[in-house]
Amino acid sequence: MVYIFGYGSLIDADCRQRTFPGEHAYPARLKGFQRYWSGLKSVGDRSAVVICPSEDSSVNGVLIPFDERFIDDLDQRECDYNRVLLSQDQLELLDPLPHSATKIYTYVAKELWRPADETPILQSYLDVCLRGCLEVSEHYAREFLHSTEFWVSHWEDDRNAPRYPRAENLDALCLEKIDSILNDMAHLQAHSPLPQR
């Protein structure tokens, strides 16, 4: 069985199913990588999360069973990233996998730079990532926030007119929970500003 390790918008079931048929995903942590906010060359007007090698770090995400027939579609979606093959010992499984993995891929940043005025962090994208984490647990959503670097003041509250193209079907209860988590984590502001709700 082939798996994709998703650590951003691919954590969210609704979002990943826009690119390929998404079966149930399994929470896991990838060791030896750090997650960052970074601008993206392909879009040029917003930031997204990326990962880069970092020996003492890890990121939470999900392992998604994947049909390799859709690999070109996913590569196109993730064109700002290099697809890399992982080894099983790089992963900490939080739920058992139903089938042993023959291959595990993830996507690593080709380039990394901090968000700026012209490439802000979009609330609509953050909402999708956190909704995916909340499908695992509230703790998982908080871990996502804590384990992501390059939080900056350059963010845009675009909920009323989402600029992230896959930000749909976000219900009011989910958004209320996301706002509660962001408000609770205001102490992170001293080092890396989070959106204030």
N, C-alpha and C positions, 0 to 999 in steps of 0.2 A: 504494500500500500504506500502511495506517495502522499506526503503531507506538506503543507505550507505553514510556516510559522508567521502569523500576523501579529503585529504589535501596535498598530494604529487603527485606521478605519476598517481594516480587515477583521478586527476583533468583533465588529458589529455584524450580526447575521444578515440584516436587511441590506446593508451596504455591500457586503461581498457578493451577495446573490445577484447584484447588478452586473457582475463580470463573469461569474461561473456558478453552476449549481452548488450551493453550499450545504453540506450535511452538517450534522452536529459538530461543534468544535470543542476542543478539550484544553482546559487551562494549563499553562506551562510557563516556565521561566527559561530564558536563554542566557547562559552564562558567557562572560567574556565580551559583552557589548554594552554600550551606553546609548540611551535614547536622548535625542535632542530635537528641539524645534529648529527648522532650517527653511530658508527660501528654496524654491524649486525653479529651475530654469525653464521647464516645459510650460509652466503657467505664468510665471513672472509677476503675479499679482497677489500671492498669498504664500504662507508657510505651511509646512506639514511636519509630522514627526519622521525622523530618520534614525537609523542606528549606525554606529561606528565601533570598530574594535576597541575594547578597553578591558584590560586584564582583570581588574578587581570589581567590575560592575556586572549587573544583570538587569534584564528587562522582563516584565510580565507581558503575556500575550496569550494566544491560543494556537493550537495545532489543528489545522483544517484538513480533513481528508480531501484529496484533490485528484481529479481526472486529468492526466497530462494532455489530453486533447485540447484543453483550454489554456495551455501554457503560453501560446502566442498572445492570446487576449490579455492574460495577466501581465506578461512582459510589456505590452503596450500601455496598460494602465499604470505600471510602475516604471515608466521609461526614465525617470530620474535616478533609478537605483540599479545596481548590479545584482542579478540573481546568483546566489551562492548556495553550495551544497553544505549542509551541516552534518556533524556526526552526532550520534545519540548521546554521547557523554557530555555534549555541550548543553543538554536540556535537562531540566528538572521537571518531571511530570507531576502534576497536581491531581490528575485523574488518570486512571489506566486507559490505554488506548485499546479499542476493540480489535484492531489488527496491527501486527508488528509493522514497523516502518522499513520499507526498502530504500526510500530516499526521503530526505527532509530538506526543503528549500526555505530560504528567506531572502529578503531584499535589503541590501546594504547601500548606504548613500554613496553616490559618485562624487558629490561635492557637499560641503557643509559650510553654511554661513548663517549668522544670527538674523532673526527676523528684523525688518526695518519698516519705516513708514510705508514704503511701496510694496512690501511683502509681509503684511501683518498676520498674526495668528487670528484666524476666524473663529468666532464663537460657534458657528454652525458646524465646523469641522470638529472642534473640541467636543461639542455635544454628541456627535456621532461616536467618537472614540469612547467617551464616558458611558454612553448608553450600552455599548458593547461590553465594557467592563462590568457594568451593573447587572448584565445577564449572568455574570459569574457571582459577584457579590459587591456590596458597598466597599468592603475593605480593598477589593481589587481595583476599584476606581480610584481610591485614595492612593494606592500603591503606584498606579499609573502617573498620578500628579507628582508624587514624591520622587519618582525615579526618572523624571524627564528634566533635562537641563535646557538652558537658554530661554527660560521664561523672561520675557521683556515687557516693557510697557506698550510695545507696538502690537495691540490687538484691537479687533473691531467687533462690536456687537451687531452682528448682521442677522439676528434671528428673524426679524420682521421681513427681511428680504434676503434670504440665504444666498451667499455667493458660492458656497461649496455645492457642487452639482449633485451630490448624492445625499444631501441633507433633507430627507423626507420622512414622513410618518413618525415624527417625534411627538409623543403625546404630552399633555400638560403635566401629568403626574411625574413623568420621567424628567422633564425640564425642572420641575420643582425640586426633585431630589438632587439633580446636578447643581442647582443654585445653592442648596443647603450645604452640599459638600464643599463647594468653592468658598462659601462664606465661612465655614468652619476652619478652612485652611488659610485664613487671612494672615496667620503668623509667618507664612512663607514669604509674604510680601517684602520682608526686610532684605531678603537675598535675591528673590526672583519673583517679580510681580505676577500675581494671578488675576484673572478678570474678577472684578467685584460685581456681585449681583445685588 
